[in-house]
């Protein structure tokens, strides 16, 4: 029971952490921080945070790091850290947080297709477990896409008594650079494909190299070099790289420690335990958490999409989409649980059959050994 609950809790906490990152990062971008600079600092802080854990906790249990493992970790850093984050934050700068979060929720569908093609996930459409996974994935994606575009009736819960006034001051001072109808969503979609690829590659890497802290430290270190080079190439002015603003420092440290160091460790461990599809279906929860947090702290000013003009709509329509997301998530979890139980049952039956065959072979051998003795005793009695 606890073994099934811990991966569930870890993935929910990951999405809560990502919700906070969307708020702090959007504020940092509106303060004038360049997205590529934010990504570079994020990887640097993540490397500093996770390196001691990798050194002390896995010093004796760490498997040998071969060239093949290093190459796989390099691919993980290229897809899961560099490409995903560069595409996402540049897309976030050219779009809105609501649209970015919504498009991010095609990850379960992309992961399911890639995992099936790479034979890391058994579709099993003829079985009830396979049908539950397919239907649940579609419900998660459909509910997530419904959240920012469906105009429903508002829920009369009033305004939150908690409000972050600093956000109002920051957004009022920031210049409005506008958003691109095509560029922003296109880059966010590119980041989702990169993230799905990382889930697949990480699934294979975790099996060959079951050391999540070391894997995360190496991945963040490689990504910090990649992102720093890209960031300096695009903007090498000193003013762009300063962290004098408090929101810039908070956003980079939070993203690095919580959303890179801790998140990559938890996700690597979860992928090793449950597989890439299990991890990906928690992604739609992000938009639900963002809607709640933005209502509570920001009066939803950061998360109103280009097609929605009423602040209260975010809370109003989130109920319908949330029901689909939770229902789809339950369907996938039920399908995965039933699939794993069936796999264990098949393994037990195979082991029992092997032991039975071994026992029969042993009995036959004993009978063959006893037959000469019985023949000799019979001949001695006749004499």
BELQUIWO-V455450 format. One record per residue. N is the residue number from 1. PHI is phi as a letter, one per 20 degrees, with the letter a starting at -180 (none if undefined). PSI is psi in whole degrees, -180 to 180 (NA if undefined). D_LAST is the distance of its C-alpha to the last C-alpha in Angstrom with 1 decimal. Layout:
((N	PHI	PSI	D_LAST) (N	PHI	PSI	D_LAST))
//
This chain:
((1	none	-49	69.5) (2	f	-34	71.1) (3	f	-29	69.5) (4	e	-29	71.3) (5	f	-37	74.5) (6	f	-46	75.1) (7	f	-37	75.3) (8	f	-48	77.6) (9	f	-41	79.9) (10	f	-43	79.9) (11	f	-33	81.1) (12	f	-43	83.8) (13	f	-35	85.1) (14	f	-44	85.2) (15	f	-34	87.5) (16	f	-42	89.7) (17	f	-41	90.1) (18	f	-34	91.0) (19	f	-43	93.6) (20	f	-37	95.3) (21	f	-39	95.2) (22	f	-37	97.0) (23	f	-53	99.8) (24	f	-38	100.3) (25	f	-40	99.8) (26	f	-40	102.3) (27	f	-40	104.8) (28	f	-41	104.3) (29	f	-37	104.8) (30	f	-20	108.0) (31	f	-5	109.2) (32	o	2	109.3) (33	f	137	105.9) (34	f	138	104.4) (35	f	-37	101.0) (36	f	-32	99.5) (37	f	-41	100.6) (38	f	-43	99.0) (39	f	-41	95.7) (40	f	-48	95.8) (41	f	-35	96.6) (42	g	-45	93.9) (43	f	-35	91.2) (44	f	-48	92.6) (45	f	-35	92.5) (46	f	-42	89.1) (47	f	-44	87.7) (48	f	-38	89.4) (49	f	-39	88.0) (50	e	-21	84.4) (51	g	-46	83.8) (52	f	-39	83.4) (53	f	-42	80.7) (54	f	-38	78.8) (55	f	-46	79.0) (56	e	-40	78.0) (57	f	-28	75.7) (58	d	20	73.6) (59	f	-37	73.8) (60	e	-23	70.1) (61	d	-3	68.6) (62	f	127	70.6) (63	f	166	68.4) (64	f	133	69.4) (65	e	106	72.6) (66	e	174	72.0) (67	f	-36	74.5) (68	f	-42	73.0) (69	f	-43	73.5) (70	f	-40	77.0) (71	f	-40	77.9) (72	f	-39	76.6) (73	f	-36	78.6) (74	f	-43	81.6) (75	f	-38	81.3) (76	f	-43	81.1) (77	f	-36	84.3) (78	f	-40	86.0) (79	e	-52	85.1) (80	f	-30	84.8) (81	d	-63	87.5) (82	f	-62	90.0) (83	f	-47	90.3) (84	g	-48	89.8) (85	f	-37	92.3) (86	f	-49	94.9) (87	f	-42	94.9) (88	f	-47	94.9) (89	f	-34	97.7) (90	f	-39	99.9) (91	f	-37	99.4) (92	f	-36	100.1) (93	f	-32	103.4) (94	e	15	104.4) (95	b	-159	103.3) (96	d	159	103.0) (97	f	-35	100.2) (98	f	-47	99.6) (99	f	-41	99.2) (100	f	-45	97.0) (101	f	-39	94.7) (102	f	-49	94.5) (103	f	-25	93.6) (104	f	-17	91.0) (105	e	11	89.1) (106	e	1	87.8) (107	g	-45	85.2) (108	g	-42	82.5) (109	f	-45	83.0) (110	f	-41	83.1) (111	f	-41	80.0) (112	f	-43	78.1) (113	f	-48	78.8) (114	f	-40	78.1) (115	f	-38	74.9) (116	f	-40	73.7) (117	f	-36	74.6) (118	e	4	72.8) (119	m	31	69.8) (120	e	-11	70.1) (121	c	128	70.7) (122	e	118	68.9) (123	f	-53	71.6) (124	l	50	69.3) (125	f	-21	72.2) (126	f	-17	69.9) (127	e	157	68.7) (128	f	-36	70.8) (129	f	-42	70.5) (130	f	-41	71.8) (131	f	-38	74.6) (132	f	-39	75.6) (133	f	-44	75.8) (134	f	-49	78.0) (135	f	-40	80.2) (136	f	-40	80.5) (137	f	-44	81.5) (138	f	-39	84.2) (139	f	-41	85.5) (140	f	-48	85.7) (141	f	-44	87.6) (142	f	-43	89.8) (143	f	-39	90.7) (144	f	-41	91.5) (145	f	-23	93.7) (146	f	-29	95.4) (147	g	-51	96.5) (148	e	-6	99.4) (149	d	-13	100.6) (150	e	125	100.5) (151	e	100	103.8) (152	d	-176	102.9) (153	f	145	104.8) (154	f	153	105.2) (155	e	124	103.6) (156	f	70	106.3) (157	d	0	104.8) (158	m	-171	108.0) (159	e	153	108.2) (160	f	142	106.1) (161	f	-14	107.6) (162	e	134	106.0) (163	b	138	107.6) (164	e	95	107.4) (165	f	-26	111.1) (166	f	-34	110.3) (167	f	-38	108.8) (168	f	-43	112.2) (169	f	-39	114.1) (170	f	-47	111.7) (171	f	-28	111.8) (172	f	-29	115.5) (173	e	-26	116.0) (174	f	151	113.6) (175	e	145	114.8) (176	e	108	113.5) (177	e	-8	112.0) (178	n	178	111.0) (179	c	154	107.8) (180	d	127	106.6) (181	f	-31	105.5) (182	d	-47	103.1) (183	f	-48	102.3) (184	g	-58	101.2) (185	f	-36	98.7) (186	f	-43	97.4) (187	f	-37	96.6) (188	f	-41	94.9) (189	f	-39	92.8) (190	f	-37	91.8) (191	f	-34	90.8) (192	f	-39	88.5) (193	f	-41	86.7) (194	f	-40	86.3) (195	f	-40	84.9) (196	f	-40	82.4) (197	f	-40	81.3) (198	f	-41	80.9) (199	g	-39	78.7) (200	f	-48	76.4) (201	f	-40	76.3) (202	f	-32	75.9) (203	f	-41	72.9) (204	f	-38	71.1) (205	f	-40	72.4) (206	f	-32	71.3) (207	f	-39	67.7) (208	e	-25	67.7) (209	c	78	70.0) (210	f	63	69.6) (211	c	84	72.5) (212	f	-37	75.4) (213	f	-46	77.9) (214	f	-42	77.4) (215	f	-43	77.5) (216	f	-42	80.7) (217	f	-46	82.3) (218	f	-41	81.7) (219	f	-45	82.8) (220	f	-36	86.0) (221	f	-47	86.8) (222	f	-42	86.5) (223	f	-34	88.5) (224	f	-38	91.2) (225	f	-46	91.8) (226	f	-48	91.9) (227	f	-35	94.2) (228	f	-43	96.5) (229	f	-45	97.0) (230	f	-43	97.7) (231	f	-44	100.1) (232	f	-37	102.0) (233	f	-35	102.3) (234	e	-34	103.9) (235	b	107	106.1) (236	d	14	106.5) (237	f	145	109.4) (238	f	-37	109.1) (239	f	-32	110.5) (240	f	-23	107.7) (241	d	2	105.1) (242	f	147	106.7) (243	d	38	105.2) (244	f	-33	108.5) (245	f	137	108.4) (246	f	-38	106.3) (247	f	-32	104.8) (248	f	-44	103.6) (249	f	-44	101.9) (250	f	-45	100.3) (251	f	-44	99.2) (252	f	-43	97.5) (253	f	-44	95.9) (254	f	-47	94.6) (255	f	-39	93.4) (256	f	-49	91.7) (257	f	-49	89.9) (258	e	-49	89.2) (259	e	-4	89.0) (260	d	-62	87.4) (261	f	-60	85.5) (262	f	-41	84.2) (263	f	-47	83.9) (264	f	-37	81.9) (265	f	-47	79.4) (266	f	-42	79.0) (267	f	-39	78.8) (268	f	-42	76.3) (269	f	-41	74.1) (270	f	-40	74.5) (271	f	-40	73.7) (272	f	-34	70.5) (273	e	-42	69.6) (274	c	-15	70.9) (275	n	164	72.0) (276	f	-35	75.4) (277	f	-41	76.3) (278	g	-44	75.9) (279	f	-40	78.3) (280	f	-29	80.8) (281	f	-11	81.3) (282	e	-11	82.9) (283	g	-42	85.8) (284	f	-19	87.9) (285	f	-22	88.2) (286	g	-45	90.5) (287	f	-32	93.4) (288	f	-47	93.1) (289	f	-39	93.3) (290	f	-41	96.2) (291	f	-42	98.1) (292	f	-47	97.7) (293	f	-42	98.5) (294	f	-33	101.5) (295	f	-41	102.8) (296	f	-41	102.6) (297	d	-35	103.9) (298	d	5	105.8) (299	l	29	107.1) (300	m	18	105.1) (301	f	-28	107.7) (302	e	-14	105.0) (303	c	29	102.9) (304	e	119	105.3) (305	f	170	104.4) (306	f	-20	107.0) (307	e	-1	106.7) (308	c	133	107.2) (309	d	-6	110.4) (310	d	125	109.8) (311	f	-39	108.1) (312	f	-18	106.8) (313	f	-29	105.0) (314	f	-42	102.2) (315	f	-37	101.2) (316	f	-50	102.0) (317	e	-11	99.8) (318	f	-20	97.0) (319	f	-47	95.7) (320	f	-49	94.7) (321	f	-37	93.1) (322	f	-38	91.3) (323	f	-43	89.7) (324	f	-41	88.3) (325	f	-49	87.1) (326	f	-42	85.4) (327	f	-43	83.8) (328	f	-41	82.7) (329	f	-43	81.3) (330	f	-39	79.3) (331	f	-44	78.0) (332	f	-43	76.7) (333	f	-40	75.2) (334	f	-43	73.5) (335	f	-43	72.1) (336	f	-41	70.8) (337	f	-44	69.2) (338	f	-37	67.5) (339	f	-42	66.4) (340	f	-39	64.9) (341	f	-40	63.1) (342	f	-39	61.6) (343	f	-44	60.6) (344	f	-40	58.9) (345	f	-42	57.1) (346	f	-38	55.9) (347	f	-41	54.7) (348	f	-44	52.8) (349	f	-38	51.1) (350	f	-41	50.2) (351	f	-42	48.7) (352	f	-40	46.7) (353	f	-38	45.4) (354	f	-44	44.4) (355	f	-37	42.5) (356	f	-43	40.9) (357	f	-38	39.8) (358	f	-38	38.6) (359	f	-41	36.6) (360	f	-40	35.0) (361	f	-38	34.1) (362	f	-41	32.5) (363	f	-41	30.4) (364	f	-39	29.2) (365	f	-42	28.4) (366	f	-39	26.3) (367	f	-39	24.4) (368	f	-34	23.7) (369	f	-33	22.5) (370	f	-26	20.2) (371	f	-45	18.6) (372	f	-39	16.6) (373	f	-42	15.5) (374	f	-36	14.4) (375	f	-41	12.5) (376	f	-42	10.7) (377	f	-37	10.0) (378	f	-41	8.8) (379	f	-38	6.4) (380	f	-35	5.2) (381	f	-37	5.4) (382	f	-33	3.8) (383	f	NA	0.0))
//
